[in-house]
């Protein structure tokens, strides 16, 4: 048995209402349904069946002059605050010639928790490996015969080589000139 939940989305100060009955288990083939109500003048309503596998385009013209058109799409596995949910996403435009222009809404319109409830949390990452110990310092790296540092590059690295040379040793004569 599939659980159905009613959620409401309103705009135009409550004059345009989307009452959406969402299937909490979309995999069982029961479609979600949007009842679109216009309360500008005499109340009118239209029903849009929302397919679970593709966007559902619609275009509605109410007697009051309000035009609503766009797409509704049902998506499973929408995570809201860690809860696996089923959501209805909308990409709609609505307005009248008497209002100043039209309004565009794109995003999550309504949602309800999936029948499965909470999604499992991903496992915690493994702690990082401890850093390798530093080699003991060499007494004087400028001394002739001291080892050069070991350098290695990664494949595909931007600068695949590093030029390293020893600093010249400061002699007593150089120190005296200073």
C-alpha positions as CSV (number, residue, x, y, z in Angstrom):
1,X,0.0,0.0,0.0
2,X,1.3,3.4,-0.9
3,X,1.1,6.4,1.4
4,X,-0.1,9.7,-0.1
5,X,0.6,13.0,1.6
6,X,-1.0,16.4,0.8
7,X,1.2,19.5,0.7
8,X,0.3,23.1,-0.3
9,X,2.3,25.8,-2.0
10,X,0.7,29.3,-2.5
11,X,1.6,32.5,-4.2
12,X,0.0,35.8,-5.3
13,X,-1.1,36.4,-1.7
14,X,-3.0,33.1,-1.6
15,X,-4.8,33.6,-4.9
16,X,-2.9,30.9,-6.7
17,X,-2.7,27.6,-4.8
18,X,-1.0,24.3,-5.7
19,X,-2.4,21.4,-3.6
20,X,-0.1,18.5,-4.3
21,X,-0.8,15.0,-3.3
22,X,2.6,13.3,-3.3
23,X,3.2,9.6,-3.5
24,X,5.7,8.8,-0.7
25,X,6.9,5.7,-2.6
26,X,7.2,6.7,-6.2
27,X,8.5,3.4,-7.3
28,X,5.1,1.7,-7.1
29,X,3.6,3.5,-10.1
30,X,1.0,5.6,-8.3
31,X,1.3,9.2,-9.7
32,X,1.4,12.4,-7.7
33,X,-1.3,14.9,-8.5
34,X,-1.4,18.7,-8.4
35,X,-4.7,20.6,-8.0
36,X,-4.1,24.1,-9.2
37,X,-6.6,26.6,-7.8
38,X,-7.1,30.2,-8.8
39,X,-9.0,32.4,-6.3
40,X,-9.1,35.6,-8.4
41,X,-12.8,36.0,-9.0
42,X,-14.9,32.8,-9.0
43,X,-12.7,29.9,-7.7
44,X,-11.5,27.6,-10.5
45,X,-9.3,24.5,-10.4
46,X,-7.4,22.3,-12.8
47,X,-5.8,18.9,-12.1
48,X,-2.3,18.0,-13.4
49,X,-1.0,14.4,-13.0
50,X,2.7,14.4,-12.3
51,X,4.7,11.6,-14.0
52,X,7.4,10.0,-11.9
53,X,9.9,9.4,-14.7
54,X,9.8,12.7,-16.6
55,X,8.8,16.3,-16.4
56,X,5.1,17.1,-16.8
57,X,4.5,20.2,-18.9
58,X,1.2,22.1,-18.5
59,X,-0.4,25.3,-19.6
60,X,-3.6,26.7,-17.8
61,X,-5.6,29.8,-18.6
62,X,-8.1,30.8,-15.9
63,X,-11.2,32.9,-16.6
64,X,-9.8,35.7,-14.4
65,X,-6.9,36.2,-17.0
66,X,-4.3,34.4,-14.8
67,X,-2.0,32.3,-17.0
68,X,0.1,29.5,-15.4
69,X,2.5,27.4,-17.5
70,X,5.6,25.4,-17.0
71,X,6.7,21.9,-15.8
72,X,6.3,19.9,-12.6
73,X,8.7,17.0,-11.9
74,X,8.7,14.4,-9.1
75,X,12.1,13.4,-7.8
76,X,13.0,10.8,-5.2
77,X,16.0,10.8,-2.9
78,X,15.8,14.5,-2.1
79,X,17.7,14.9,1.1
80,X,16.3,17.6,3.4
81,X,18.0,17.8,6.8
82,X,19.3,14.3,6.5
83,X,15.8,12.9,5.7
84,X,15.3,11.0,2.4
85,X,12.3,12.7,0.8
86,X,10.2,12.8,-2.4
87,X,9.9,16.3,-3.8
88,X,8.0,18.1,-6.5
89,X,10.2,20.5,-8.4
90,X,8.6,23.3,-10.5
91,X,9.7,25.5,-13.3
92,X,6.7,27.7,-13.8
93,X,5.7,31.2,-15.0
94,X,2.4,32.8,-13.9
95,X,0.7,36.2,-14.2
96,X,-2.0,38.2,-15.9
97,X,-2.1,41.1,-18.3
98,X,-3.5,43.2,-15.4
99,X,-0.6,42.5,-13.2
100,X,2.8,43.9,-13.9
101,X,4.5,41.2,-15.9
102,X,4.8,37.6,-15.0
103,X,6.5,35.8,-12.1
104,X,9.0,32.9,-12.6
105,X,9.5,30.2,-9.9
106,X,12.0,27.5,-10.3
107,X,12.9,25.1,-7.5
108,X,11.5,22.7,-4.9
109,X,7.8,23.4,-4.5
110,X,6.8,20.7,-1.9
111,X,8.3,17.6,-0.3
112,X,7.4,14.8,2.1
113,X,9.6,12.1,3.7
114,X,9.9,8.9,1.7
115,X,8.4,5.7,3.0
116,X,11.8,4.5,3.9
117,X,12.4,7.4,6.4
118,X,15.9,8.6,7.2
119,X,18.7,7.9,4.8
120,X,21.7,6.2,6.3
121,X,24.5,8.5,7.2
122,X,27.7,7.9,5.2
123,X,30.5,6.3,7.1
124,X,33.0,8.6,8.8
125,X,36.2,9.0,6.8
126,X,39.3,7.2,8.1
127,X,41.6,9.3,10.2
128,X,44.6,10.6,8.2
129,X,47.9,8.8,8.5
130,X,50.4,10.4,10.9
131,X,53.0,12.5,9.2
132,X,56.3,10.8,8.4
133,X,59.1,11.8,10.8
134,X,61.6,14.4,9.6
135,X,65.1,13.2,8.8
136,X,67.8,14.3,11.2
137,X,69.3,17.6,10.2
138,X,72.6,17.6,8.5
139,X,75.3,19.6,10.2
140,X,76.2,21.9,7.4
141,X,74.4,21.5,4.0
142,X,76.9,23.9,2.3
143,X,79.8,21.6,3.1
144,X,81.3,19.9,0.0
145,X,80.1,16.3,-0.2
146,X,76.9,17.0,1.7
147,X,73.9,15.1,0.2
148,X,71.6,17.0,-2.1
149,X,67.9,16.8,-1.1
150,X,65.9,14.0,-2.6
151,X,63.2,15.5,-4.9
152,X,60.5,13.6,-6.6
153,X,57.7,14.9,-8.8
154,X,54.2,13.6,-9.6
155,X,53.3,12.5,-13.1
156,X,51.5,15.2,-15.0
157,X,52.8,17.9,-12.7
158,X,52.9,21.4,-14.1
159,X,56.6,22.0,-13.2
160,X,58.2,18.5,-13.4
161,X,61.6,19.6,-12.1
162,X,63.0,21.8,-9.4
163,X,66.5,23.4,-9.7
164,X,68.2,23.2,-6.4
165,X,71.8,24.4,-5.7
166,X,73.7,24.9,-2.6
167,X,74.3,28.4,-1.2
168,X,77.9,29.4,-1.4
169,X,79.8,29.2,1.8
170,X,80.5,32.6,3.4
171,X,84.3,32.9,3.9
172,X,86.0,34.9,6.6
173,X,87.2,37.3,4.0
174,X,83.6,38.0,2.9
175,X,82.6,38.5,6.6
176,X,85.4,41.0,7.0
177,X,84.2,43.2,4.1
178,X,80.9,43.6,5.6
